[in-house]
Amino acid sequence: MQARMDVQKAAPEGYQALIALETYIARSGVPHSTLELVRLRASQINGCGFCVDMHSRDAKRAGETDERLWAVAAWRESPYFTDEERAALALTEAATRLADNPHGVPDEVWDEAADHYDEEALAAIVMTITAINAWNRINVTVRRPAAA
């Protein structure tokens, strides 16, 4: 597959705005492993091969185990995740699949996440979900291929 365009070259200011958001997220204090799990799960849902590849590799370099990476798509049925990570993954799925719920993110999903994260961390997770969904939509639209 060949990319339709290079968004970084075609829209450098927009690209840099997303990079600035990623810089904020990286400094948020939310565990890097949690952020990568969120990115990976949203990318799986959105069918973004580039981001699934990239965030699996990033998570692996950060010390994530193969078992946890393999299980992200089935995190509910897997014993590998903490309650905090499960809350972040549930929020990721609900916020990524907004069209599946006419009322948006269910209160029980939000409340579970809020039970595990303070307001600043929860805001950073919401921003991470927002950012990865933006990246997914860009990469799927322009057909950016996964790194070989």
N, C-alpha and C positions, 0 to 999 in steps of 0.2 A: 504494500500500500504506500502511496506517495501522498504527502501532505498537499492540500489545496493551496495553502499560503503559509507564510511565516508571520504570525501575528506580532511577534516581538519586533520585527522589522517594519511591518505595516502600521502598527499602532504603538510606538515605543512609550508614549506617555501613559496610555492605558495599561500597558504591560507593567510599567514601573509602579503604577498605583497598586496593582495587585501584589507586587513584590514588597511594597511598603506595608501592606496588610500582613503579609507573611512574616515580616520582620517583627511587627507587634506581637503576632501569635507566638513566635519563637521565644520572645521575652516575657510571655505571660505567666510563666511559672507552672502551667499545666504540664504534667509529665510528658516528655517527648514521645514515649511509647503510646500513651493515650491518644495524642494528636495523630500519630501515624495510623493507629487502628481506625480512628474516625475517618481519616482521608482514604484509607484502603476500603472501608465499607461503603462509603458514598460512591467511590469510583467503581466498585463492583456493581452497585445498583444502577449507576448511570452508563455502564458498559464502556468505560473509558480505559482502553487497553494501555495507553501511554501512562496514565496515572496509577493504574493497578501495578504495572511493572515498576514504575519509579518508587512508589511508596512501599511496596514489598521489599525492594532493594534497600531503601533508606532505613526501614524498620530493622531489617536483617543486620545492616552495618551498625545500628544502634544497640544491637544485642538481642533483638527479638528472636524467639525460637521458631523453628519451622512449624512445630505443632500449633502454636498460636496463630501463625500466619495462615496456615492451611484451614484453620477452624473459623476464621473471621466470618465467612459467609454463613456459617451455622452456629454462631456464637451462643444462641439460646440453648442449644442442645449440647454444648461443649463445656467441659469442666475447667477450662484454662483461664477464665477471665474473672477478675475481681468484681464485686458489686458496683464499685465506682465505674469500672470500664463498661460493664453491662448497661449502666445508666447512660453513659455517653454514647454507646452504640445504639441504644433504643432511641435516644434523642436524634442521633444522626439519621436513622432510618425514617423517623416520623417527619423530620424537617426536609429530608430529601424527597420523600414521597408525598408531598403536600396534596397532590391531585387525588390521592387515594382516600383522603379523609376530608369531607366537606367542612369540618370544623377546625382544620389545621392540626397543629400538634396537640394531642390529647392531654388534658390536665394531669392524668396519672403519670404520663411519661415525663412531663415537665417537673412535676412534684418529686418524682424519684430522682431526677438529676439534681434538683435543688436540695434534696436531702444529703447529697454526697459532695456537692461543690458549693463554695461560697459564691457570692454574686460576681466577683471579678473573674474567677475561674470559669463560672458558667457562661459569662459573657464571652470569654476567650474561646470556649468550645463552640458557642453559637457562631462566632466569627470564623472559626475554622471550618465549620459545616458550610457556611456561606461561601467562603473562599474556595473550598474544594469543589463545590457545585459550580462555581463560576469557571474554574479551571477545566472541569470535566466538560462543560458545555462548549467552551472554546475549542478544546482539543478534539472532541467528537465532531463538532461542526467542520473544522478544517481538516479532519482525518489525520491528525498528527500520529505517526506510527510509534509504537513502543521502541525503545532503544534496543539495538541488537547486541 
